[in-house]
């Protein structure tokens, strides 16, 4: 039994040695075959290298504009002077704002807000000046990307324009469609816009805009930061601004009433000048006017105090964005490397011709 097992092991070992030997022989034969075809391989590799070099020359450089900013977080201090004043005002039914509203504008929410369609389209309708001529970023982007090829042949697209600060609600269906495509192209996976918070522990957010036009990259990054900042200020301070406007109107109204009451007191006093002391009824009008003056003075004093607190509360809400670094011309330029394109083109073409030669010889052997 032991001899039989030993014999089988020897046969298996011999079979493995033969298989390995055959593989090595086949590899040697293929190498020899490819050496005979070296001229074809070099010729095709050279053609591939030239194509790669031409691609590098034809590829437009990409300009990267980077803008970094820090988000000012809401600081809620318990027991502070302003907090106490706001709380005291609220007990009288007066809402002066000051409530925390920064949650929806922090971290990932702010990043998604910057990539929202409404704000990106609003940014595209901001002006850019080129050769002393002003146009919208949307029109400029369509121009240098050559997206308007063939528009002159289509009546519904020939007259389409995107004026700076145009009223978005009055756009036609074609304008809406074009802006939607621009938004998808700019914010897509390989789009021009990238917004990220590199470190969650640090509230610094980076806006990267890369495109084939240096001026567009710079202006779009700056305009997007401004549009988002304005939107934040308008949204977060909306309630505080509303209360401030109401208090301002009330203060102006009471001040006018007080001025009228003071004038009426003076008129009443003039009418009772050198009046007989026995005729006290005549002095009633002057006394009533004096009461109006005192009442309006007290109300105006309270309203002015509340108005000042409302101003402080409104200032406390702004600004959202503090710019750290702005893009400065000339921008960082990312150009396709000619040497790498030459090398990759040659290697790719060489691999293709080698595979074709191997398949061709294999097919010939099968037919034989």
C-alpha angles and dihedrals in degrees: 000000000000092000091052092053091048091051092051092050090052091051092049091049092049090048091052091048091051092048092049090047091051091050092051091048091050091050090050091050092050091049090050091049093050091048089058089054094048093118092057092046093049092046094052092042090053091051090050091049091052091049090050091050092049089050091053090051093047094046111099117229118254117229118210121207116190124192121180127192139168124231113230106228123215112258114209110192115189115228096009121153094249093045091052092048092050091048091050091050091050091057087064091051095260116132110201097175120234095136116140111265101157098098096090091047099054134097117327093005091060091048092053090045090056090054095046117123096237095054096041091051090046088053091051089057092058116107128258123189117221122172090349090303123114123219137151122273088241092058092044092049092049089050102052092038089051091226092146096069109136095013091117089063093056116070094205092054102035096081098038114128135170108211120196112270091003118174103264093201091064097054120124124238090260092052091049090050094049093048089049091054091048089051092051092048094048098043099033125113091274095028130130096256127075123169121183144159101222095196122027090204091059119058094218115126124195127210114200120188118181124179142139091262118072097202094049092052092052099043095043092053092050095044093048091054091050094047092050092046092051091047091051094049092047093047101040096043096040094102094042091047091050092053092045091053091050092049091047091053092046092048092050091047094050091045090055090047091051092050090051091048092052090050091049091051090053091049092049091049091051090052092053097044111138089001117168106263089227092064099074094154089072089060094057094087092055091049092051091051090050090055089053090052093051093046094048090046091055093046092047091050091054094044093050090052091049091046092054091049089050090053090052091048091050092050090048091062095057146112111028102184129048109190113224102177129011126197111264125198129277093051127207108278124212110197127178108260111244095206093050092046090049092050096044092046092052094046093046093049091045092052091048094052091046091053091047092050092049093049091047094053092043090053091049092051091050091051091050 
